[in-house]
Amino acid sequence: MPQLNLLTLRLHAPLPFLGLENPPIGASALFAAPEDLVEGMEELFVFAEGGLIHFDPDDGPRLALPLALPAFHGHGGRAMKSQGSPWAIPPGSYLFMQFRPRDEEEFLEGLEWFAREAWWEGERMQGPWLIRRLREDGGLATQVLRSLEPGA
């Protein structure tokens, strides 16, 4: 597993995305990079607050498997010329992590690590779970974001 770090991202302008029909279903489909996601393009998966992580009172947050369907799936960056329903990551403060998982197992471990580490550090988050994937530098970067509560 690569080195993972929790960071705070202060987003000053919205990041827009256009919705796509038929989002990938399941962890392996979510991990697999679509062939049409070329350099400079990005995709976003939005999961409802309880749709990605379940909280176990005895063991803390755990990844909810099988993964639920995302509430939104869309493309951004160069893909903004296509048609679809708009959605944007609003400006604000987010707990943030970026990593480059080598396989589906590392991808799932990274998602759960983000939730568990945030819980362990006492971070107060709210709203949907955001998974943003960017094609950059010839590779695919995965970002996990969740809005920090005001004053956090």
C-alpha positions as CSV (number, residue, x, y, z in Angstrom):
1,M,0.0,0.0,0.0
2,P,1.4,3.4,-0.9
3,Q,2.0,6.1,1.7
4,L,-1.3,7.8,2.5
5,N,-1.9,11.2,4.0
6,L,-4.9,13.2,5.1
7,L,-4.8,16.8,3.9
8,T,-7.1,19.8,4.0
9,L,-8.1,21.2,0.7
10,R,-9.6,24.7,0.5
11,L,-11.5,24.9,-2.7
12,H,-12.1,28.5,-3.8
13,A,-14.1,27.9,-7.0
14,P,-16.6,25.1,-7.9
15,L,-15.4,22.1,-9.9
16,P,-18.1,21.4,-12.5
17,F,-19.0,18.0,-13.9
18,L,-21.5,16.8,-16.5
19,G,-23.5,13.7,-15.6
20,L,-23.3,10.4,-17.4
21,E,-25.9,7.7,-17.6
22,N,-25.3,4.2,-16.4
23,P,-22.5,4.6,-13.8
24,P,-20.1,1.8,-13.3
25,I,-21.5,-0.8,-10.8
26,G,-19.3,-2.4,-8.2
27,A,-15.8,-1.9,-6.9
28,S,-14.0,-3.5,-9.9
29,A,-15.9,-1.3,-12.4
30,L,-15.3,1.8,-10.3
31,F,-11.6,1.0,-10.1
32,A,-11.2,0.3,-13.8
33,A,-10.3,3.4,-15.8
34,P,-12.6,4.0,-18.7
35,E,-10.8,4.0,-22.1
36,D,-12.2,7.4,-23.0
37,L,-10.7,9.1,-19.9
38,V,-7.7,10.7,-21.6
39,E,-5.0,13.0,-20.3
40,G,-6.6,16.1,-18.8
41,M,-10.0,14.5,-18.2
42,E,-11.5,13.6,-14.8
43,E,-14.4,11.7,-13.5
44,L,-16.4,12.1,-10.3
45,F,-18.4,9.6,-8.3
46,V,-20.6,11.0,-5.5
47,F,-21.9,8.6,-2.8
48,A,-24.6,9.5,-0.3
49,E,-23.4,9.9,3.2
50,G,-24.1,6.3,4.2
51,G,-23.5,4.8,0.7
52,L,-19.8,4.3,0.8
53,I,-19.0,3.8,4.5
54,H,-20.9,2.2,7.3
55,F,-20.2,3.0,10.9
56,D,-19.9,0.1,13.3
57,P,-20.2,1.4,16.9
58,D,-17.7,-1.2,18.1
59,D,-15.2,-1.0,15.2
60,G,-15.6,2.4,13.7
61,P,-16.1,3.2,9.9
62,R,-15.9,0.3,7.4
63,L,-16.3,0.2,3.7
64,A,-19.8,-0.8,2.7
65,L,-19.5,-3.8,0.4
66,P,-20.9,-4.3,-2.1
67,L,-20.6,-0.6,-3.0
68,A,-23.9,1.2,-3.6
69,L,-24.6,2.9,-6.9
70,P,-23.2,6.4,-6.9
71,A,-25.8,9.2,-6.6
72,F,-23.9,11.0,-9.4
73,H,-21.3,10.0,-11.9
74,G,-19.9,12.4,-14.4
75,H,-16.9,13.7,-16.3
76,G,-15.1,17.1,-16.0
77,G,-12.0,18.8,-17.4
78,R,-11.8,18.4,-21.2
79,A,-15.1,16.4,-21.1
80,M,-17.1,19.5,-20.3
81,K,-18.2,19.9,-23.9
82,S,-20.4,16.8,-23.7
83,Q,-24.0,16.9,-22.7
84,G,-25.4,15.8,-19.4
85,S,-26.8,17.0,-16.1
86,P,-24.5,19.5,-14.3
87,W,-23.1,18.9,-10.8
88,A,-20.3,20.7,-9.1
89,I,-18.1,20.2,-6.0
90,P,-18.9,23.5,-4.2
91,P,-16.2,25.8,-2.8
92,G,-15.3,25.0,0.8
93,S,-12.9,23.1,3.1
94,Y,-12.5,19.3,2.4
95,L,-10.6,16.5,4.0
96,F,-8.6,15.2,1.1
97,M,-6.4,12.3,0.1
98,Q,-4.7,11.5,-3.3
99,F,-3.2,8.2,-4.1
100,R,-2.5,5.9,-7.1
101,P,-3.7,2.5,-6.3
102,R,-2.2,-0.3,-8.4
103,D,-5.1,-2.6,-8.2
104,E,-8.7,-2.9,-6.9
105,E,-7.6,-4.2,-3.5
106,E,-5.4,-1.1,-2.9
107,F,-8.2,1.1,-4.2
108,L,-10.7,-0.3,-1.6
109,E,-8.1,-0.3,1.2
110,G,-7.4,3.4,0.4
111,L,-11.1,4.3,0.6
112,E,-11.5,2.6,4.0
113,W,-8.2,4.0,5.3
114,F,-9.4,7.5,4.5
115,A,-12.6,7.0,6.6
116,R,-10.9,5.2,9.5
117,E,-8.0,7.7,9.7
118,A,-10.4,10.7,9.6
119,W,-12.4,9.0,12.4
120,W,-9.3,8.2,14.4
121,E,-8.1,11.9,14.1
122,G,-11.5,13.2,15.2
123,E,-12.2,15.0,11.9
124,R,-15.8,16.2,11.7
125,M,-17.1,15.7,8.1
126,Q,-20.5,16.0,6.5
127,G,-22.2,15.4,3.3
128,P,-21.5,13.0,0.4
129,W,-18.3,11.0,-0.2
130,L,-16.5,12.2,-3.3
131,I,-14.2,10.1,-5.4
132,R,-12.5,12.0,-8.1
133,R,-10.2,10.3,-10.7
134,L,-7.9,12.3,-12.9
135,R,-5.8,11.2,-15.9
136,E,-2.5,13.1,-15.4
137,D,1.1,12.5,-16.1
138,G,0.3,9.3,-18.1
139,G,-1.4,7.7,-15.0
140,L,-4.6,7.8,-13.0
141,A,-4.8,9.6,-9.7
142,T,-7.6,8.9,-7.3
143,Q,-8.7,11.6,-4.8
144,V,-11.1,11.1,-1.9
145,L,-12.8,14.2,-0.5
146,R,-15.4,14.9,2.1
147,S,-16.6,18.3,3.3
148,L,-15.4,19.4,6.7
149,E,-18.1,20.7,9.1
150,P,-18.0,24.5,9.5
151,G,-15.5,25.4,12.2
152,A,-13.7,22.1,11.9
